[in-house]
Amino acid sequence: MTKYKELKEVCWRANMEIPKNKLAISTFGNVSSLDAKERIFAIKPSGVPYDEMKPADMVIVDMDGNRVEGKMNPSSDTPTHAVLYRSLPGICSIAHAHSAYAVAWAQACRPIPIYGTTHADHLAHDIPVTKVMSDKMIKGQYEEETGHQIINALKENNLSHLDVEMILVACHGPFTWGATPDRAVYNAVVLEEIAKMACITEQVNPDIKRMKATLINKHYQRKHGKGAYYGQINK
């Protein structure tokens, strides 16, 4: 086994969480795991069913998406991951899901408003959505442009990628990231649940308004603020 054995195994385990958490079917979706020191990342091979994948099948690529090691072709979304790794310092994993409710909001080209405390427990902002890609971008380096669309949406909404670790790509689906593969996948699970809750909320009350700022701030700060008191305090 190569020197990338551990990185491949970490990446494979994260990818196996995609079908386990019903975030995608068949060969849809992918997770990558970065080795920042070596400036390479492991990613799921393209078009391979999850139940057939092995750790050794993970593909190692450099920060430009060029294959470094692996017999299979890397995910077709590899250029998107490469753009995000180059542009978002501090993240070490990216997950791309095709979960139904998150995809529905992406296809509707709508950000997900904060309607309740479950959302506010994780981020104090609406979950952003990118602009619809232009024909020129689609006909060019499509997957690379997807990464640029994500970066631009964060900038346009004045959002930090360390505070908002999830986004919807218009007409496409969700991308999430984090400091670890576990965190990236966790964010994908959370995003899907928030998307589902928001969808049902609008069905129950079509006139629902965004939750008031004081309640948003309370729930976010009690988990993430300087005086956070949610969970167990290490003594």
PLY file of the C-alpha trace (Angstrom):
ply
format ascii 1.0
element vertex 235
property float x
property float y
property float z
element edge 234
property int vertex1
property int vertex2
end_header
0.00 0.00 0.00
1.20 3.53 -0.78
2.12 6.33 1.62
-1.39 7.70 1.03
-3.06 4.73 2.71
-4.32 6.66 5.75
-5.63 9.58 3.69
-7.46 7.18 1.37
-9.03 5.30 4.26
-10.23 8.52 5.90
-11.71 9.67 2.60
-13.36 6.30 1.94
-14.99 6.22 5.38
-16.38 9.71 4.85
-17.76 8.77 1.44
-19.49 5.73 2.91
-21.42 8.09 5.20
-23.16 9.55 2.12
-25.42 6.54 1.40
-25.61 5.67 5.11
-27.20 9.06 5.81
-29.31 8.95 2.64
-27.55 11.96 1.18
-27.31 10.43 -2.29
-28.16 7.30 -4.25
-26.26 5.17 -6.76
-23.00 6.93 -7.66
-24.16 10.48 -6.84
-22.23 12.75 -4.49
-18.64 12.73 -3.24
-16.38 13.63 -0.34
-12.75 14.71 -0.44
-10.11 14.87 2.28
-7.17 17.28 2.19
-3.58 16.83 3.31
-2.71 20.52 3.59
0.97 19.90 4.29
1.46 17.77 1.18
-0.98 19.96 -0.82
-2.92 16.97 -2.13
-6.37 15.56 -1.51
-8.13 12.23 -1.82
-11.51 12.05 -3.52
-14.08 9.47 -4.58
-13.56 7.90 -8.03
-16.03 8.95 -10.70
-19.13 6.85 -11.33
-18.33 4.03 -8.89
-21.23 2.74 -6.74
-20.68 3.16 -3.02
-21.22 -0.51 -2.26
-18.39 -1.42 -4.63
-15.83 1.13 -3.46
-12.74 0.21 -1.47
-10.24 2.51 0.30
-7.65 1.78 -2.38
-10.03 3.12 -5.03
-9.79 6.68 -3.69
-7.88 8.93 -6.08
-5.11 11.28 -4.96
-4.93 14.61 -6.81
-2.95 17.82 -6.40
-4.36 21.29 -5.68
-5.03 21.81 -9.38
-6.99 18.57 -9.64
-4.28 16.64 -11.47
-4.11 12.94 -10.64
-1.13 12.03 -8.47
-2.04 8.44 -7.71
-4.87 6.08 -8.51
-5.97 3.87 -11.36
-9.47 5.36 -11.66
-10.60 8.76 -12.80
-11.36 11.11 -9.89
-14.84 12.51 -9.38
-16.03 14.83 -12.13
-16.46 17.45 -9.37
-12.74 17.39 -8.56
-12.09 20.84 -10.11
-14.78 22.31 -7.83
-13.09 20.83 -4.77
-9.70 22.12 -5.94
-11.00 25.68 -6.32
-12.52 25.60 -2.84
-9.35 24.23 -1.21
-7.28 26.94 -2.88
-9.73 29.68 -1.91
-11.01 28.73 1.57
-8.13 28.41 4.06
-8.73 26.24 7.08
-11.00 23.65 5.50
-9.76 20.09 5.15
-12.77 18.30 3.69
-15.59 18.97 1.24
-18.81 17.01 0.78
-21.18 17.24 -2.16
-24.57 15.61 -1.67
-27.69 15.08 -3.78
-30.11 14.95 -0.87
-33.71 15.58 -1.93
-34.75 18.60 0.14
-31.48 20.49 -0.22
-31.52 19.84 -3.96
-35.13 21.06 -4.12
-34.14 24.43 -2.66
-31.15 24.59 -5.00
-33.36 23.83 -8.00
-35.75 26.53 -6.84
-32.73 28.87 -6.71
-33.72 30.00 -3.22
-31.65 30.52 -0.08
-33.06 28.75 2.97
-34.37 31.33 5.49
-33.95 30.86 9.22
-37.40 29.81 10.35
-36.46 28.13 13.62
-33.93 27.39 16.29
-32.60 24.19 14.71
-31.24 26.34 11.89
-29.97 29.03 14.28
-28.18 26.42 16.40
-25.84 25.84 13.46
-25.54 29.19 11.70
-26.88 32.71 12.17
-27.50 33.28 8.46
-29.84 32.05 5.78
-28.19 29.22 3.86
-27.00 30.99 0.70
-27.58 29.97 -2.89
-25.34 30.85 -5.82
-26.45 32.65 -8.93
-27.48 30.56 -11.93
-24.42 29.95 -14.04
-24.14 31.80 -17.34
-24.03 29.96 -20.68
-20.43 31.07 -21.14
-19.42 29.51 -17.82
-21.36 26.32 -18.54
-19.66 25.91 -21.91
-16.25 26.65 -20.42
-14.64 24.94 -17.43
-17.98 24.00 -15.88
-16.83 22.25 -12.71
-14.16 24.87 -12.03
-16.72 27.63 -12.53
-18.96 25.90 -9.98
-16.24 26.50 -7.41
-15.99 30.15 -8.42
-19.78 30.49 -8.14
-19.56 29.29 -4.53
-16.73 31.71 -3.69
-18.58 34.60 -5.32
-21.81 33.83 -3.45
-19.98 33.90 -0.11
-18.36 37.24 -1.01
-21.59 38.79 -2.30
-23.39 37.84 0.92
-20.44 38.98 3.06
-20.17 35.54 4.64
-17.16 33.82 6.17
-16.63 30.23 5.06
-15.65 29.43 8.66
-19.03 30.63 9.95
-21.15 29.32 7.08
-19.94 25.85 6.11
-22.71 25.09 3.63
-24.15 26.47 0.42
-26.57 25.60 -2.36
-25.40 25.71 -5.96
-28.34 26.95 -8.04
-30.02 24.24 -10.15
-27.52 21.72 -8.80
-27.29 20.90 -5.11
-25.50 21.35 -1.79
-21.81 21.63 -0.99
-20.57 21.58 2.59
-17.13 21.69 4.13
-15.29 21.62 7.43
-12.06 21.10 9.33
-12.49 17.31 9.13
-14.32 14.83 6.89
-16.68 14.05 9.77
-17.56 17.74 10.03
-18.11 18.13 6.28
-20.51 15.17 6.21
-22.21 16.29 9.42
-22.87 19.65 7.79
-24.42 17.88 4.80
-26.74 15.98 7.14
-27.67 19.18 9.00
-28.28 21.07 5.76
-30.66 18.39 4.52
-32.60 18.40 7.78
-32.86 22.20 7.80
-33.99 22.16 4.16
-36.68 19.59 4.98
-37.93 21.53 8.00
-38.06 24.79 6.04
-39.99 23.16 3.20
-42.59 21.72 5.58
-42.81 25.02 7.47
-43.75 26.88 4.29
-46.40 24.27 3.53
-47.91 24.61 7.01
-47.75 28.42 6.95
-47.14 30.02 3.53
-46.95 33.43 5.21
-44.22 32.49 7.68
-41.56 35.13 8.29
-37.88 34.76 9.09
-37.31 34.15 12.79
-36.58 37.34 14.74
-32.97 38.38 15.20
-32.89 38.20 18.99
-33.86 34.52 18.96
-31.43 33.75 16.15
-28.60 35.39 18.07
-29.53 33.67 21.34
-29.43 30.18 19.88
-26.29 30.73 17.82
-24.34 32.38 20.63
-25.23 29.81 23.27
-23.55 27.19 21.09
-20.84 29.15 19.31
-20.31 32.45 21.15
-17.60 33.37 23.66
-19.94 32.54 26.52
-21.31 29.36 24.97
-22.87 27.04 27.48
-24.40 24.31 25.32
-22.98 20.84 25.96
-20.46 19.67 28.52
-17.78 22.01 29.81
-14.32 20.48 30.07
-12.86 20.97 33.55
0 1
1 2
2 3
3 4
4 5
5 6
6 7
7 8
8 9
9 10
10 11
11 12
12 13
13 14
14 15
15 16
16 17
17 18
18 19
19 20
20 21
21 22
22 23
23 24
24 25
25 26
26 27
27 28
28 29
29 30
30 31
31 32
32 33
33 34
34 35
35 36
36 37
37 38
38 39
39 40
40 41
41 42
42 43
43 44
44 45
45 46
46 47
47 48
48 49
49 50
50 51
51 52
52 53
53 54
54 55
55 56
56 57
57 58
58 59
59 60
60 61
61 62
62 63
63 64
64 65
65 66
66 67
67 68
68 69
69 70
70 71
71 72
72 73
73 74
74 75
75 76
76 77
77 78
78 79
79 80
80 81
81 82
82 83
83 84
84 85
85 86
86 87
87 88
88 89
89 90
90 91
91 92
92 93
93 94
94 95
95 96
96 97
97 98
98 99
99 100
100 101
101 102
102 103
103 104
104 105
105 106
106 107
107 108
108 109
109 110
110 111
111 112
112 113
113 114
114 115
115 116
116 117
117 118
118 119
119 120
120 121
121 122
122 123
123 124
124 125
125 126
126 127
127 128
128 129
129 130
130 131
131 132
132 133
133 134
134 135
135 136
136 137
137 138
138 139
139 140
140 141
141 142
142 143
143 144
144 145
145 146
146 147
147 148
148 149
149 150
150 151
151 152
152 153
153 154
154 155
155 156
156 157
157 158
158 159
159 160
160 161
161 162
162 163
163 164
164 165
165 166
166 167
167 168
168 169
169 170
170 171
171 172
172 173
173 174
174 175
175 176
176 177
177 178
178 179
179 180
180 181
181 182
182 183
183 184
184 185
185 186
186 187
187 188
188 189
189 190
190 191
191 192
192 193
193 194
194 195
195 196
196 197
197 198
198 199
199 200
200 201
201 202
202 203
203 204
204 205
205 206
206 207
207 208
208 209
209 210
210 211
211 212
212 213
213 214
214 215
215 216
216 217
217 218
218 219
219 220
220 221
221 222
222 223
223 224
224 225
225 226
226 227
227 228
228 229
229 230
230 231
231 232
232 233
233 234
